[in-house]
Amino acid sequence: MRQHLWTTDPNEYAVLPAEGWTQEGIVAYVLPTAVAGVAPNPLYRMMAPQVHLWTTDMNEFDTLKSEGWTLEGIIGYVL
């Protein structure tokens, strides 16, 4: 299974290739709050035992929630 990691930590982004991760570039910009006049997508953080997931996909959000994942909140807004 292919895994992707989203990070806002430049050090983590720089170090992980040595662990076998491939740098895929910037996916989006995350804002700490919604912006008036713009329709950013909420970035939800969800947790299952030992795993955290960030998603903007409501279908994925609903599916994981129904499978027992815990919503940890909206951590930002993605343009």
N, C-alpha and C positions, 0 to 999 in steps of 0.2 A: 504494500500500500504506500502510495506517495504521500508525504506529509509536507505541509507548508507552515512556516512560522511567521507571524506578524510581530514586528517589534518596533518600538520607537527609540530604542537604545542603540546609538551608533557604535558603541564598543561591542555590544553583542553581535551586531551585524558584521563587524569586522573580524571577530574571533570565530564565529561558527563555521566558516568554510574549512578551517583546520579540523573540524569534527565531522566533515563530510557533507555539510549543507551547501546548497547552491544559492548564490545571491541572485535574486530575480528582479531586483530593482524596486523602485518606489511604486506602491500599488495605489495609494491614496494619501490625502492629507487629512489629519484628524484635528478637529477643533474642539476645545473644551466645552463650548456651549453652542446651542443652535443660533443661527444668524438670521435676523429679520429679513424677509424678502428672498431668502434662499431656501431650497428644500433639501437640506442635507439628510442623509440616512443615519439613524441612530446606530451606534456600534455597541452591540450587546456583548457582555462578557458572561459566559456560562461555565459551569463547573460540574464535572463528574469526578468520582474518586481519582485523584492523582493527575487529572487532566483539566486544562482550561482551554476554552475556545472563544474566539472573538468572531462575531458574524454580523452582517448587515442584512442577511437573507431571512425574511420573515417565515418562509416555508421551513428552512433549516431550524430556525428558532423554535417554531411550533412543534416540529418533529422531535427535537432534542428534549424540549420541555415535557412532552408526552412520554418520553423514554426515561424520565427521572432526573435529567440534568437540572441543576439549580441555577437560577438567574442571579448573577452577582451585581447586576445593574447596567445602566448605560454608562459607558466610560468615555464617550465622546461622540462626535458627529463627523461623518465622512462626506466629503464633497465628491 
